[in-house]
Amino acid sequence: SDFRRFEAEIPNSYYKEFGEVKYAGTGGDFPTQVVLIGQDTGTFTLEIEEVQGNEVAESSVYTDIPVVEGAQATVEVDDLASAPALLLDIDNDGVSDATVGSGEGISMEETVAILRGITRTLSLSAQQQARLDAIFDKIDKTLAKEQKCDDTKKKEKCEYKTKQKIDRTLTKLSDFIQKMSQGPKATLTQEEVTEVLEIITQIRGNVGI
């Protein structure tokens, strides 16, 4: 059917669609919980505004957030002045995989956490998932070291060495992901590989490598 059904059970609420853009609103009573469910693999941007009269009093934005089908994104809106966090449950297991702060971009740490969650939605063996988790753990440790570069006298050298280490680890991750789509025992489709590699490319851009 070309028809879609919407339920509006919150008093004074509305929902509208214009192309790929969706709008929803309520009477403004706090707190309000916003829950989004992923319909496909890609990215989304969420903007939340508190409007008083014709003016936007407060706003929060979450830009270019990676998502897969079935993933759940939740924001508890109590006071937009405090910039609420967006909680992402990528594999929909009831446990948050990443916490994204309001702003114009997404941090390296947030992207890695999201990518880790996305790999858990793939049809991987326990051994393959364990190997991927080990790679992610290595990236997390390297990022933690990068934050300490500000406390060293040779900051530029420290940051350079850290980025090189992240670059090598991401290359290892990319190679491993691609191998899982090759041969008679392939566990990933080429489409799944492409989606993961696109997020890895996004990580490289955030790091500047």
N, C-alpha and C positions, 0 to 999 in steps of 0.2 A: 504494500500500500504506500501511496505517496503522502498519506496523512500521518501526522504525528500528534500524540496526545500529551498534554501538559496538565499537571495538577498544581493549583495555587491554593494551598490550605492556610497560608499565613495572611491574616487580615491586612488590608491596605498594601498588598504586595503586587508586583507585576513581573512579567517575563516577556521579552521580545527578542526577535532575531532579525538581523540585517546582514545577509550573506553569511560569512563565517564569524561575524561578531555577535555575541550574545549579551543582552542586558537584563539585569534583574535588580529589583529594589524593594525595600520595605518602608514602613512608616518611620523608621529610625530609632525604634526602641532598642536599647542595649541590655544585655549582650546579645549578639547575633552570631550564629555559626554558619559559615559558608563552606559547603562541601562540593567539590568537583570530582567527577568520575571520568577517567580517560577513555576516549572512544577509539583511539588509534595511536600509532607511534608518531611522534613529532615534538613540537614545542608549543607552549601556550604562554600568553601574557595575561595577568589578572590585575585589574585596577579597581580599587575600592575607594569611593568618595563619600564624604559626609557633606551633604548640601543643606545650606540654610538660606531659604529664600531662593535667589538666583545665583548665589555665590557658593563656591566650593570652600568649605571651612577647613577640612583636613582631607588628606589623601594618602594612600599607600599603593605601591606598584611593585609587581613581581614579574620580571621581564625574561622572555625566552627560556622558560623552564622546560627541560626535557621530560617527556611523559610517554607511557605506553598504554595500550588498551587494558582497562581494569584498574589502573593506578588510581589512588585516591589522594586528593589534596584538600587540606582542611585549614581554615583560618577562623580563630575565635575573635570576633570583633567586639571589644568592650569599649575601647577608647582609641580612635585613630591617631590621636596625638602621641600615643606610646608606640606606634608602628608595630602592630601585631606580626608575629612570625607565621610563615606558611609551613605546615607540616606535610611532608610527602611520604606516603606509604606506597612505594612503587610496586611491590609484589602482592599488595593487598592481603597481608597476613595479620593486620591489626597492630603492627609495630612500625613506628616512624623510621624511615630510612635516612631522611635528611630534613634539616630545618633551614629554611631560606628566609633571610631577612629582607625587609622592604628596601627597595633601592632601584637603581637603573640597570643593575647587572647581577650576575650570579658568581659567587666566588669559586676559586679552584677547589677548595675543600668541599663545598656544596655540590659541585659538579661530579666530583669523584664519588661522593656518597650516593648520588643519584645513579651513576653508572653502575656502582656495585649492586644497587637494588634492581636495576634493569637486567643484569646478568642472571639474577635469581629467578626471573620470569622465563628464562630460556630452558629448553629441554636438555639439561646437562647432567652428566653423571656426578655422583658425590665426589669422585676424584677430580673431575674437571673443575667443579665449583670450588673445591679446596685449593686447587692450584691458582685459580683466579683470585680468591680471597687473599692468598699469600702475596700476590702481586699488588693488590690494593693496599694491603697492610704496609708493604714496602713504600708505596707512594705516600701514604699517610705519614710514615716516619720521616721521610725525606722532606715533606712539607713542614713538619714540626721543626726540623733542623733549619729550614729556610727562615722561619720566623725569628730564630736566634741570631741570624746574620747581623741584625741591627746592633747587637751587643758586642760585635767583634771589631777589631781595628782594621781588618782587611775585609770590609763589607762587600765590595765589588767582587773580589776573588771568591768569597764565600758564596755569594748569590750565583755566580757563574758556574761553580762546581756543582751546586745544588740543582740548577736547571739542567746541566748535562746529565746528572744522575736520573732526573725525572724523565728526560728525553729518552734515555736508554731503556728505562722501565716501561714507558709507554710504547716504545717500539717492540719490546718483548711481548707486551699485552696484545698489540695489534697482530703480530705474527701468530700468536697462540689462537686468537679469535678466528683468523683466516684459515688456519689449519683445520679447525673444527667444521669447516664447510667443504672440505676436500676429501676425495676418496670414497670408497664404498661404505665406510663406517661414519660418514659425516653426520653430525648431530645438529648442525645449524644450517638454515637456508641462507642463500646469498643475500636475500633481503634483510634477514636478521643481522648478518655480518655488516652490511652497509650501514644499518641504523647505529650499531655500536661504534663503528669506525668514525661516523660523523660526530658522535659525542666526544670521542678521543681527540678529534681534530679541534673541537671546541675547547677542550682542556688545554691543548697545546697553545691555542690563541690566548687563553687566560693567563698562562704562564709566560708567554712571550718567547716560545721556542718554535 
